[in-house]
């Protein structure tokens, strides 16, 4: 089953918002009573350094099974969560005037990364395949 990074982010946001307590529960969905459980920040980011997360994906197959990858939109990077921090994983040759737009994975652990164009640049906009 292939799932887009956006869909995974929505599911994670829903689980965090409602504490995972039955998304089908009408009370939780109506916003009447949110979970009182504390939500923890997995990785703190610095907006002043251009750290604006855009996509997230979690491969379900080896070699990156259950590792969390995310992208920074304006810095055009894919990063891998490492503890409470992150490490660079992939970037395009020339990020000039490019914008990372989303992540997805396939059954073989490849990451697919949508890159948009904001203006001229040598790396073409498109869908990029990042090896596992």
Residue pairs with C-beta under 8 A, 6 or more apart in sequence:
2 104
2 105
2 106
2 107
3 104
3 105
4 102
4 104
5 55
5 56
5 57
5 71
5 102
5 103
5 104
6 55
6 102
8 56
8 57
8 58
9 55
9 56
12 56
14 23
15 23
16 39
17 34
17 35
18 25
18 28
18 29
18 34
18 35
19 34
19 35
19 36
19 37
19 39
20 35
21 28
21 35
22 28
23 29
27 33
28 34
28 35
42 68
42 81
42 84
43 81
43 84
43 85
43 86
44 84
45 51
45 52
45 53
50 72
50 74
50 75
51 72
51 75
52 72
52 73
52 74
53 70
53 71
53 72
53 73
54 70
54 71
54 72
54 73
54 100
54 101
54 102
55 70
55 71
55 100
55 101
55 102
55 103
55 113
55 114
56 68
56 69
56 70
56 71
56 103
57 68
57 69
57 70
57 103
57 104
57 105
57 111
58 66
58 67
58 68
58 69
58 105
59 65
59 66
59 67
59 69
59 105
59 109
59 111
59 132
60 66
60 105
60 107
61 107
61 108
61 109
62 109
62 132
63 109
63 132
64 80
64 105
64 109
64 132
65 109
67 80
67 81
68 80
68 81
69 78
69 79
69 80
69 81
69 89
69 103
69 105
69 111
70 78
70 79
70 81
70 86
70 103
71 77
71 78
71 79
71 100
71 102
71 103
71 113
72 79
72 100
73 99
73 100
73 101
74 99
75 95
75 100
76 91
76 92
76 95
76 98
76 99
76 100
76 115
77 88
77 89
77 90
77 91
77 95
77 100
78 88
78 89
78 90
78 91
78 100
78 103
78 111
78 113
78 130
79 86
79 87
79 88
79 89
80 86
80 87
80 89
89 130
90 111
90 113
90 130
92 98
92 115
92 123
92 128
93 122
93 123
94 121
94 122
94 123
95 121
95 123
96 120
96 121
96 122
96 123
97 117
97 118
97 119
97 120
97 121
98 115
98 116
98 117
98 118
98 121
98 123
98 125
99 115
99 116
99 117
99 118
100 113
100 114
100 115
101 114
101 115
101 116
102 113
102 114
103 111
103 112
103 113
103 114
104 111
104 112
105 111
105 112
106 112
108 132
109 132
110 129
110 130
110 131
110 132
111 129
111 130
111 132
112 127
112 128
112 129
112 130
113 127
113 128
113 129
113 130
114 126
114 127
114 128
115 123
115 125
115 126
115 127
115 128
116 125
117 124
117 125
